[in-house]
Amino acid sequence: MSLVKKFATVGGATLGSRLFGFARETLMAAALGTGPMADIFYAAFRFPNLFRRLFAEGAFNAAFVPLFSKEIEANGVEGAKRFSEEVFGVLFTALLVITIGMQLSMPLLVRWIIAPGFADDPEKTAITVRMAIVMFPYLMCMSLTAMMSGMLNSLHHFFAAAIAPVFLNVIMISALLYALWTGADPLTTGWYLSWSVLAAGIVQLAIVYFGVRHAGIRIGFRRPKMTPNVKRLLVLAVPAAVTGGITQINQIIGQAIASGKEGAIAALQYADRIYQLPLGVVGVAVGVVLLPELARALKGGHMKEASNIQNRSLEFVLFLTLPAAAGIWILSEAIIRVLYERGAFSADNTAVVASILAIYGVGLPGFVMIKALQPGFYAREDTKTPMRFTIVSVVVNSALAISLFPLIAERGIATAEAAAGWINTCLLFFTLWKRGDLTWEWSFARRVLMLLIATAFMSAGLIYAMPYAAPWLTPGSGLLHQLGALFGLIGLAMVTYFGIAFLIGGADLGMIRRNLKRGKRAPAPTADDQQ
């Protein structure tokens, strides 16, 4: 299967999740707007979400997948099964201790880390603490889910791991619809959402567990023991945990600063949801598929193939994110108005959230390129270098957020995150190039230039068309007219960009298809091959 098809498999499932996420945020905006309860829920949910990224996705996609792939190459599926059981015993025990400790410490964590700006409102602080306690076990479920997802990705079973996140949005949407149907007050709605997060974690874990069993591996519980493999995993996972959570680290810093202004946390969250669509569909798909592919190529000694996979992945990322970034910048206000402006979400809210979204759009290519560059380090079992770059970007983000928030409020936090993302991208790119792990290709540079030209023509076309679509984008024109006008503009942008990109040589489907195919070497045995 080509990398394009694998990207499409993971990206398609992620797209479904993000579309459900849009529906969820639209209902959230209608039910809670940017009011106090929206701030409370998002603040409480951010903390378990942060730890999910730090201890689950970051650590296991970066550390577990290369080691699991190595076990498959060296000892077959049985060796990989033994390794996964060793890790499961240690991980489950550690997560149980962390979850209990964090829940007991939640009052202090909310006051000093999660939302220090709530300190002057005891009731707001108390509700945030209780909701965070309810949702924190979500971390345990998702960490175990991440481990099993890593197993599935290494075995080339991508769909179950990619589709599982859809159920978080489906269950939360169900809770919101029930709240709106019963006319629940904001506090009751917040509680429905909190319990739905916990329920979703359990459902997602069940999906990937049965996916692993379907792939031919039955995980048994082993007494926690620090075997050499587990020790090696921890050596790789600690820096990877920091690195993998870069976006969440920066966002929780921004949240702590934004908690000093009512509505700021919710505004940042609504904008974040929009730019997470291209970030998730492209970035997550590339990161999930690229790491096991690079790891296997390197373990098999196929250096040229590894270099080709890395370069073609960067090309694929820029091909899709450059127009997305320009489109988000130009259409930010129209997107927010159509998706959110109804119920408790006012025109003033639209202006604030749209300005944040436009800034996030500028940072989008950088955020996605991080997902495509980090596997180049992780596949070589180097998790410390990306961690150092993450620390640099966090320092930059913190300094800029603190400096800019008093001047331009929420926009300052978004600017800090975008700048930190681009700095991290540049550090990763030039380090891989300097080491010789990223081969410079003038043909690649020329194609990027052509993509920039195509993006410029697309942007000009959108700016020209905006005044004609404006009357149809107003709230009074009706939702169907709004959606029609917005999708019309998006369709115009796509036709213009892709047409010019292929016309002037910025993209070539035949070339992309040929270059993204895996080598002719025999693949490592999967669980299905062993049965």
RARA-V812827 format. One record per backbone hydrogen bond with DSSP energy under -0.5 kcal/mol. CO is the residue of the C=O (numbers start at 0). NH is the residue of the N-H. If there is no record, write none. Layout:
((CO,NH) (CO,NH))
This chain:
((1,5) (2,6) (3,7) (4,8) (5,9) (6,10) (7,11) (8,12) (9,13) (10,14) (11,15) (12,16) (13,17) (14,18) (15,19) (16,20) (17,21) (18,22) (19,23) (20,24) (21,25) (22,26) (23,27) (24,28) (25,29) (26,30) (27,31) (27,32) (28,32) (29,343) (31,34) (34,38) (35,39) (36,40) (37,41) (38,42) (39,43) (40,44) (41,45) (42,46) (43,47) (44,48) (45,49) (46,50) (47,51) (48,52) (49,53) (50,54) (50,55) (51,55) (51,56) (52,57) (53,58) (55,59) (56,60) (57,61) (58,62) (58,63) (59,64) (62,66) (63,67) (64,68) (65,69) (66,70) (67,71) (68,72) (69,73) (70,74) (70,75) (71,75) (74,78) (75,79) (76,80) (77,81) (78,82) (79,83) (80,84) (81,85) (82,86) (83,87) (84,88) (84,221) (85,89) (86,90) (87,91) (88,92) (89,93) (90,94) (91,95) (92,96) (93,97) (94,98) (95,99) (96,100) (97,101) (98,102) (99,103) (100,104) (101,105) (102,105) (104,107) (104,108) (105,109) (106,110) (107,111) (108,112) (108,113) (109,114) (114,117) (115,118) (117,120) (119,121) (120,124) (121,125) (122,126) (123,127) (124,128) (125,129) (126,130) (127,131) (128,132) (129,133) (130,134) (131,135) (132,136) (134,137) (135,138) (135,139) (136,140) (137,141) (138,142) (139,143) (140,144) (141,145) (142,146) (143,147) (144,148) (145,149) (146,150) (147,151) (148,152) (149,153) (150,154) (151,156) (152,155) (155,157) (157,161) (158,162) (159,163) (162,165) (163,166) (164,167) (164,168) (165,169) (166,170) (167,171) (168,172) (169,173) (170,174) (171,175) (172,176) (173,177) (174,178) (175,179) (176,180) (177,181) (178,182) (178,183) (184,188) (185,189) (186,190) (187,191) (188,192) (189,193) (190,194) (191,195) (192,196) (193,197) (194,198) (195,199) (196,200) (197,201) (198,202) (199,203) (200,204) (201,205) (202,206) (203,207) (204,208) (205,209) (206,210) (207,211) (208,212) (209,213) (210,214) (211,216) (212,215) (216,218) (224,226) (226,230) (227,231) (228,232) (229,233) (230,234) (231,235) (232,236) (233,237) (234,238) (235,239) (236,240) (237,241) (238,242) (239,243) (240,244) (242,245) (244,248) (245,249) (246,250) (247,251) (248,252) (249,253) (250,254) (251,255) (252,256) (253,257) (254,258) (256,259) (257,260) (260,263) (262,266) (263,267) (264,268) (265,269) (266,270) (267,271) (268,272) (269,273) (270,274) (271,275) (273,276) (273,277) (274,278) (275,279) (276,280) (277,281) (277,282) (278,282) (278,283) (279,283) (279,284) (281,285) (282,286) (283,287) (284,288) (285,289) (286,290) (287,291) (288,292) (289,293) (290,294) (291,295) (292,296) (293,297) (294,298) (295,299) (296,301) (297,300) (300,302) (301,305) (302,306) (303,307) (304,308) (305,309) (306,310) (307,311) (308,312) (309,313) (310,314) (311,315) (312,316) (313,317) (314,318) (315,319) (316,320) (317,321) (319,323) (320,324) (321,325) (322,326) (323,327) (324,328) (325,329) (326,330) (327,331) (330,334) (331,335) (332,336) (333,337) (334,338) (335,339) (335,340) (336,340) (339,341) (341,344) (343,345) (345,349) (346,350) (347,351) (348,352) (349,353) (350,354) (351,355) (352,356) (353,357) (354,358) (355,359) (356,360) (357,361) (358,362) (359,363) (360,363) (362,366) (363,367) (364,368) (365,369) (366,370) (367,371) (368,372) (369,373) (370,374) (372,375) (372,376) (373,376) (373,377) (374,378) (376,379) (376,381) (377,380) (380,382) (382,386) (383,387) (384,388) (385,389) (386,390) (387,391) (388,392) (389,393) (390,394) (391,395) (392,396) (393,397) (394,398) (395,399) (396,400) (397,401) (398,402) (399,403) (400,404) (401,405) (403,406) (403,407) (404,408) (407,410) (408,411) (408,412) (409,413) (410,414) (411,415) (412,416) (413,417) (414,418) (415,419) (416,420) (417,421) (418,422) (419,423) (420,424) (421,425) (422,426) (423,427) (424,428) (425,429) (426,430) (427,431) (428,432) (429,433) (430,434) (431,435) (431,436) (431,437) (432,435) (440,444) (441,445) (442,446) (443,447) (444,448) (445,449) (446,450) (447,451) (448,452) (449,453) (450,454) (451,455) (452,456) (453,457) (454,458) (455,459) (456,460) (457,461) (458,462) (459,463) (460,464) (461,465) (462,466) (464,467) (464,468) (465,469) (466,470) (468,471) (468,472) (469,472) (469,473) (473,476) (474,477) (477,481) (478,482) (479,483) (480,484) (481,485) (482,486) (483,487) (484,488) (485,489) (486,490) (487,491) (488,492) (489,493) (490,494) (491,495) (492,496) (493,497) (494,498) (495,499) (496,500) (497,501) (498,502) (499,503) (500,504) (500,505) (500,506) (507,511) (508,512) (509,513) (510,514) (511,515) (513,516) (515,2) (525,529) (526,530) (527,530))
